Amino acid sequence: MSYNNNLDMFGRDLSLKKPLFSDYVARFKGMSWADINFLIEDEEEEKEAKRKQADRIELCKIHEERKQLYAQGLYELEEGEDLDYP
């Protein structure tokens, strides 16, 4: 019977276990807390800008669809709604 040094006291193979924070340690190694904070804030701002751009594109699609339906007489404008706005 062979003995595996990678087993814990419950018989689980520790070589299969990935360290919990290894990705973060490797990513932020050598950086100060301020650098890490700036990097995370920049990533959040970039993600927010992408989300806003996607929302804008979706709203433009909806607006164009409503303009086409209105031109065909299949859409009724609500009070204060303007389809000429880009």
URPE-V742270 format. One record per residue. N is the residue number from 0. RES is the residue in three letters. PHI is phi in radians with two decimals (NA if undefined). PSI is psi in radians with two decimals (none if undefined). OMEGA is omega in whole degrees, -180 to 180 (* if undefined). Layout:
BEGIN
N:RES:PHI:PSI:OMEGA, N:RES:PHI:PSI:OMEGA
END
This chain:
BEGIN
0:MET:NA:2.25:-179, 1:SER:-1.56:2.62:-179, 2:TYR:-1.91:2.24:-179, 3:ASN:-1.77:2.11:180, 4:ASN:-1.26:-0.21:-177, 5:ASN:-1.60:0.25:179, 6:LEU:-1.72:2.44:174, 7:ASP:-1.52:-3.05:-175, 8:MET:-1.17:-0.23:179, 9:PHE:-1.77:0.06:178, 10:GLY:1.52:0.20:179, 11:ARG:-1.47:2.46:-179, 12:ASP:-1.40:1.95:-177, 13:LEU:-1.29:-0.31:179, 14:SER:-1.22:-0.32:179, 15:LEU:-1.52:-0.24:-176, 16:LYS:-1.48:2.18:178, 17:LYS:-1.57:2.34:178, 18:PRO:-1.01:2.47:-172, 19:LEU:-1.11:-0.77:-174, 20:PHE:-1.94:0.34:-175, 21:SER:-1.09:-0.64:179, 22:ASP:-1.12:-0.74:-180, 23:TYR:-1.20:-0.69:180, 24:VAL:-1.09:-0.79:180, 25:ALA:-1.15:-0.67:-177, 26:ARG:-1.23:-0.72:-174, 27:PHE:-1.77:0.15:-177, 28:LYS:-1.06:2.29:178, 29:GLY:1.46:0.05:-179, 30:MET:-1.77:2.60:175, 31:SER:-1.43:2.92:179, 32:TRP:-1.06:-0.65:179, 33:ALA:-1.12:-0.76:178, 34:ASP:-1.09:-0.74:179, 35:ILE:-1.08:-0.78:-179, 36:ASN:-1.09:-0.79:179, 37:PHE:-1.08:-0.72:180, 38:LEU:-1.10:-0.79:-180, 39:ILE:-1.15:-0.73:178, 40:GLU:-1.10:-0.72:178, 41:ASP:-1.09:-0.73:179, 42:GLU:-1.12:-0.69:179, 43:GLU:-1.16:-0.71:178, 44:GLU:-1.14:-0.70:178, 45:GLU:-1.13:-0.74:178, 46:LYS:-1.11:-0.71:178, 47:GLU:-1.14:-0.70:178, 48:ALA:-1.12:-0.70:178, 49:LYS:-1.14:-0.70:179, 50:ARG:-1.12:-0.75:179, 51:LYS:-1.12:-0.70:179, 52:GLN:-1.10:-0.74:179, 53:ALA:-1.12:-0.70:177, 54:ASP:-1.10:-0.72:-180, 55:ARG:-1.10:-0.75:179, 56:ILE:-1.09:-0.75:179, 57:GLU:-1.11:-0.73:179, 58:LEU:-1.16:-0.64:177, 59:CYS:-1.13:-0.67:177, 60:LYS:-1.11:-0.78:179, 61:ILE:-1.09:-0.74:180, 62:HIS:-1.08:-0.79:179, 63:GLU:-1.12:-0.69:179, 64:GLU:-1.10:-0.74:179, 65:ARG:-1.16:-0.65:178, 66:LYS:-1.10:-0.74:180, 67:GLN:-1.15:-0.75:179, 68:LEU:-1.13:-0.66:180, 69:TYR:-1.16:-0.69:179, 70:ALA:-1.12:-0.51:179, 71:GLN:-1.54:-0.10:-179, 72:GLY:1.43:0.31:-178, 73:LEU:-1.79:0.06:-179, 74:TYR:-2.37:2.33:179, 75:GLU:-1.88:2.22:-179, 76:LEU:-1.19:2.45:174, 77:GLU:-1.48:2.89:-179, 78:GLU:-1.07:2.18:179, 79:GLY:1.52:-0.07:-179, 80:GLU:-1.41:2.37:-179, 81:ASP:-2.27:2.10:-178, 82:LEU:-1.59:-0.06:-180, 83:ASP:-1.48:-0.21:179, 84:TYR:-1.24:2.27:-177, 85:PRO:-1.20:none:*
END
